Amino acid sequence: MLDNAWVISFILSGLIYLPLMIFWVIPKYQKELKGSLRKGYYPQDMEQFFNK
């Protein structure tokens, strides 16, 4: 029964992680972060650093 518990825990952690990021963490820090969910979020000063 517990042979594939790691698969179930991996899927469950993803199902918990995505809504928390989308509805709680990203809106909380959206003023400081730039980007999108598909490309990822990063601080604005990082863009200046890499675009030199």
Protein Blocks (a to p, Z undefined) as FASTA:
>chain_A
ZZmmmmmmmmmmmmmmmmmmmmmmmmmmmmmpgcdfknopcdfklmmmmmZZ
